[in-house]
Amino acid sequence: MNISEKKMTIKVPGKLFFAGEYSVTKEGNLALITTIETNFEVRISATTGKSIFKTNVGLSDFEFSLSKIEFTKENPWNFALTALKNTLSAADSFEKKSVSKILSSSPEIYLEIVSDLGFGENKKGYGSSASVVCGLVNAVNQFFDLQLSLEKRFEIAAKTHFEVQGSGSMGDIAAIMYGGSVFYQNHKRVIPLEIPWATYVVQTGKAAKTSEKIKIKLSDEFYQASNELVIELATAIDIQDFALFKEKLSENQLLLLENIPEGYMTKDLAIALNLLNSYPEFAAKISGAGFGENIILFAQNTQAIAEVQNKLSEYGINLEKFKVAQKNN
């Protein structure tokens, strides 16, 4: 197909950390992360005139030229523009194809980001900035047929996210780029996991600024204990031992409660956790940085789900089943 006639839509998942989320901010440490299917899409097609970025989350459209991508750090499209620039630069240096030749014979692009992950105070906590970066890298790779490997695309996305944000473990990038569920070691390994139990998310509706929370100083003993629990949880998943998994997830939650400052456990999070973990067939934990947002729930069987849904709804807390996204290649 002629590139001027190309149109494609890339579906992008969100992420939910369920172990090691504070520890993994330090290089070499471990975390467990799963993806969550969302309605987040990146749509890309050819256009005439200038290239255009557009979205439904309240940002103004941005026009630019592919041959000269210029912007300031204050630009609200910083994540997307940096991802685009880094993907094209990496493809050029990787020598799969000459990007300069591609761009000289190609039209400009019309790229639209359609997101249901929320924005600012209304964000859901599924890693919207990581979804933007991974979606852009994958869309540009496919549209221009750059033939970048999954590992290379992860490297580009991780570099982009760190370049713009200046912090973070890249665990959200690893999960969203690879898909499925992953055992992640910061800067070292991404290993696929298969979770054998039903997965749900509990939404409290309170957004939290993760980048501020991960700067909390923690002891060496905390990091060691967290890494040990991540390994034990991964083992429980591998051998499909739900009782062991529930026990270790509870220990991980307790470790965080004992080490993260006041405010980590909000009233709504406490209500939901106490209710869910009172059922032996459920294992629940705060997902991510805490201070609001979400709980991830694993269910060995689902008979009592409707019952707890009704109880949580009395407090304005929402419980939804989610589907783990497919693995990428």
N, C-alpha and C positions, 0 to 999 in steps of 0.2 A: 504494500500500500504506500502511495505517495505520502510523505510526511505532512504535506499541506492538507491532507484529508483525514489525518489521524485524530481520533477522539478516544479517550480512555478514562475510566474511573477506577481509582485505587481505594479499596476499603481498608481502614486503619483501626486496629483495636485500641482500647485503653489498657491500663495495668492496675493490679492490686498487689502490693507487697503483703506477705503474710508471715515473714520471719526475717530478722536481721536488718531491718530497715535503717536503724541508726548506726549499727556497727559497720555496715557495708560502705558508709561514706569514707571510711579509711581504707587506703589501698591494701589489697590482699585479703580483706575480710569478706564474709559470705552473706548471702541472702537467698530467700526463696520468693519468687514472684510469679504470678499468673496473669494471663491476659483476659480481657473481658470484651466480648463482641459489642460494638457500638454502631451508631449510624454515622460515624465520622467518615467523610469521604474527601478525597482530593481528585478533582476533575481537571483534566488537562487536554487542550486542543490547540491547533494552530490558529493564528489570527494575523491580520494585516495591520500596518501601522506600528504602534508600540506594544510591548508585552504588558499584560495587566494581571495583577493579583486582586482577587475579590473574595469576600467572605460574608457569612451571615451573622457574625458575632459582634458587629458594631464598629468595625474598623473601616475607615475610608478606603476606597480603591487606590491602588498604587500602580503608576505607570513607569516603565523603564525600558531600556534597550538591552537585549541579551548580549550584545557585543561589548557593552560597557555598563556593568552592573555596579552602580554607585549608590551609597546610602550611609547615613550616620548611625551610631549606636543607639540613638534615641528613637530611631524609626520604629513604630509599632510592628512593622513587618520584619524586624531584625532576624528572628528565627528562620522565617521562610527564605529571606534573601540570602542569608549566610549559608543555609542548606543548599540552595540552588548554586551559589557561587562555588562552594566547596565540592559539590558533586561534579560539576563541569571541570573544575581544576584537577580533581583526582583522576577523572577519566582521561584527561590530556596527559598527565604524568604517568598514568598506568599504561599508556600507549596501546590501549585496546582499539581506539579510534582517535583520529585527530578531531578534537572538538571544534577547533577553528574552522576546519573544512565543513563540518556538520552545520555550524552556525552560519557560515557564508552562503550555504545553499538552502537554508531553512527559513521559514517564516518566523515571526515572533510567536510567543505562547500566550494563551488565555488560561490562567490557572485559578480555579475556584476551590476554596476550602469550605465544606459544609459540615458544621459541628453541632452536636447536641451535648457536648461535654461542659457547657457553661463557660462563663468568662468572669474574671475578677471575683467579686464576692459571691457570685452564683456558680462558681465552678464545682464540679462533682468530685474532684480528687482522683481522677483516672489518668492523670499525666498528659494533659492537653498539649503542653509545649513539646513534649517528647513525641506525641502523635503527629504534630505539625512537622517536626523535623524528619521523622521516619517516613511519613507520607510523602513529603517533598522529594526526599532522596530516591524512594522507590518509583515515584511517578516520573521524575526526570530520567532515571535509568531506563525505564520501560519506553517512554515516549521517544527518546533519542537512540534507543537500542544500544546503550553503552556497554552492555554485557558485564557489568560489575558483579562480582560474586557477593553472596550474602555476608561473608566475613568483611569484605571491603566496604559494603554499604553500612554495616554496623560501625566500622571504624570512622567513616565519614560522618555519620549521624552523631556518634559520641563526641567527636572532635567539635562539631558544630554546636552541640548543646552546651558543652563546657566553655567554648569560646564566647558564647552569648551570655550564659548565666554565671560563669565563673566559679561554679561549685557543683557538687552532686556526685553520686556514685556511678552514674550511667546505667544503673540497674533497670530503670524504666525504659531506657533506649534498648537495652539487651532484650527485655521481654517483648516489647512491641515490634522490634525488628525481626526477631527470631520466631515470634508467635508461640502458641501453646503455653506451657509452663516451664520455668527454668530454675536451675541451681546456678547461681551467679557468684563468681569471685571477682571482685573489683580489679579491673585491668588485666585479668588473667584468663578466666574460663567462663564459657556459657555452655551448660550441659542441659539437654532437654529432660523434662520430667513428665510422667503421666499420672495425673491425679485420678484415683479410682472412685472418688465420692462425688455426690452432687454438690454444686457450688452456688452460693447465694451471696448477695451483698445487702447490707443493712445501711440505709442512708439516713443520716441525722439532719441533713440540710444545712449544716454549718460549715462554711469553707474555712480552710486553714492555710497559712503561708508556710509551705514546707521548707523553702530555702532559708527562712529565718530559724526554724526549729533545729535543722541538722547542724547548726553551729554550736550546739550545746556541748560542753566539754565532758568527756566520760573517762572512766578509769581503764587501765589495761585489763583489770580483772573483768570488767564489763564486757570488753571486746572478746576476751577468751571464752567467757561463759556463753555469750551470744553465738559465737562460731560453733561451739560444741553442740548447742541446741539445734542449730541449723542442720548440722550433720545428722543428728539423731532424728530430726523431723524428716529429712530426706530418706533416711533408712526406713522409717515407719511407712512412708509413702511407697517405697520400693517393695516392701514385703506385705503391703496392704494391711497393716496392723492398726486399726482405727483407735483402739484403746490406748496404745502407745502414742499415737499421733496426738490424741486429745490431751494426754498427760503432758507431753513436751510443749505443745502449743500453749497450754496453761502456764507452764514454767517460763516460757518466753514472755508471756504477758506480764507475769509477776516481776520478772527481771526488769522490764521497762518501767513498771509502776514504781519500783524501788529506786530507779536511777534518773528518770526524767522529771523535770520540775513540775510543780503544781499547775494544774490546768490541762495536763496531758489527757486525763480522764474527765471528760465532761459529764454532766448529769445524764444526758440522753445516752451516751456511750455506756455508762455504768448500768443504767436500767436495762438496756438491750443485752449486754454481756451477762449480767446476772441471770436474766431470764433464759437466754439461749443455753448457757453452760449448765443449767440445772437439769437439762435433758441429756441422758447418757449417750444418745445417738447423735448429738450435735457437738461440734467443736468450733468455737467462735473466738476471734481475736480482733483487736483494733488493727486496721490496715493502714500502713504508712505512718506518718509523723504524729498522728493523734491530734489532740486539741480541737476535735470536731471531725467532720466528714464521715468516714465509713468504718464498718466492721465487715470482715469476711467470714462467712459461715460455711462449714463443711458438714454435710449430712450423710451419715451412714445409711439411714433410711428416712423417708420423707413424710411419713404418716402424720406427724404432728406439726408440719409446716403451716397449714391453714390456721391451726390453733394459735401458734405464736405470732403469725401475721396479724390476726385480729387483736391480740393483746398489745402488740407494739403500735398498731394504728391508733389505739386509745391515747398514746403519748405523742402522736404526730410523727412517728418513726416508720419509715417505709422499708419493707423487706421484699426483695425481688430475686427470682432465679436468674442466673446469668450463664451464658455459654462461653466456654473457653475458646478463644480464637484458634483457627487452624495454624499449623506450623508453616513457616515460609521457607522458600528455597531460592 
